Amino acid sequence: MKALRYYGVRDIRHEGMDDPRLETDRDAIVRMTGCSICGSDLHIWHGHGFSEDIGFCVGHEAVGEVVEVGRGVSRLRVGDSVMMPAAVGCGACRSCLGGVVHTCESNASGCYGLSASLQGVQAEAFRVPVADVNAVKIPSGISEDQALMMTDALATAWFGARNADIRPGNSVAVIGLGPIGLMAVDSAFVMGAGVVYAIDPVAERRALATEAGAIALAPDEALETIRAATHGVKLDCVVEAVGSEATVDLALRLVRRRGTVSVIGVQQARRYAFPLERAFAAGLTFRIGTCSVPEELPALFPLVQSGRLRPEKYISHRMPLSAGPDAYRLFEARESGALKMVLLPD
């Protein structure tokens, strides 16, 4: 089969690799019908990967059709349309059964496409371990595009907004308006935010946030504008969706006393000089971490089915899998309005 494989800095190639096969009776093989590039995939593209492996298949966001199941799989049948949450777990422990796979008590948690230990989904087909739990049938009333956005991006955006303690009437800022940040803006409004400031250096992305009802600001004007608008009080809740020291620092400067900062941007800095004394004096709540997609899906399914959240509107490009390396370059450069890059079978 053909897949996108990582070989080094900005070196992802569309080439052949072995077809996936069942490794246990609980596995399934899924034929990819759509996959997408996540912002965290760019960390691998930049060579800041999560392992030293090379030649592995990348990607952790996909939908597809079940084409083979092991004898121990009971909930799935060949022909089922499924979505794959980005991370997997053992499917049997208390954490996994509660949807929190990244705290799997069997230490079986993992994410597709970070190393050779669990090959990615930017491929013609892929293996799903413990498929009864780690593959989810796409519910009626949800399109493949919408399901694809829920495999990571929308779930992470919702998780980030939820972790920010957004309540009806709250003032909110979202820093970083990539697909996840834009979905966090939408999520904040669904949660009842009274005002949402959307902060990003790219004018086209600020325009999309404005269309969603947010007040869009460039980073260099955000702090003074928000101070003036709130008479120095600042904001109840801040969601940081970039992952740099500068944007985390901005988030901490934008939040009011006893406010909440939620950081969902993937961090690359090993250390950060956290302003502990200032945070203590202000009584801040600071949360940081990754989303466990299955935990968020029960809330998201009805919101998408009812049209209150429309994550598919942030799909900017549809390209064949063979054009994957070009899609990575476009996504990195943020050219041609690049937001969510969807790759389809050739």
TAKA-V940253 format. One line per field, one symbol per residue. ss: DSSP state (~ for helix, > for strand, _ for the rest). psi: psi as a letter, one per 20 degrees, with the letter a starting at -180 (. if undefined). A space follows every 50 residues. Layout:
# TAKA-V940253
ss->???
psi->???
This chain:
# TAKA-V940253
ss->_>>>>>>>__>>>>>>___________>>>>>>>>>____~~~~~_____ ______>____>>>>>>>>___________>>>>__>>_____~~~~___ ~~~______>>___>__>____>_>>>>__~~~~_>>______~~~~~~~ __~~~~~~~~~~~_______>>>>>___~~~~~~~~~~~~____>>>>>_ __~~~~~~~~~___>>>_~~~~~~~~~~~_____>>>>>>____~~~~~~ ~~~~>>>>>>>>>____________~~~~~~~__>>>>____~~~~~~~~ ~~~~~_____~~~~>>>>>>~~~~~~~~~~~~~______>>>>>__
psi->rqrpqpiapkmpqorqrqqqqphrijrqppppiprrpqhhhhhghijlaj rjqqjqprqjoqrappiqqrhjphiqqpippqqoqhqrahjhrggghjjm hikpijkjqrpqjiaihoqajmrhrrpoqlhhhippppqqjprhgggghi iggggggggghgijkprpiqpqqpoolaggghhhggggghijphqppppq iohhhhhhhghijropqqhiigghghgghjkihbqhqpppkgjqhhhggg ghhiqrpkappooippphphqpnpmggghghikqppqqaqqoghhhhhhh ghhghijhpmhiijohqoqqhhjghhggggggikqkkpepoppqq.
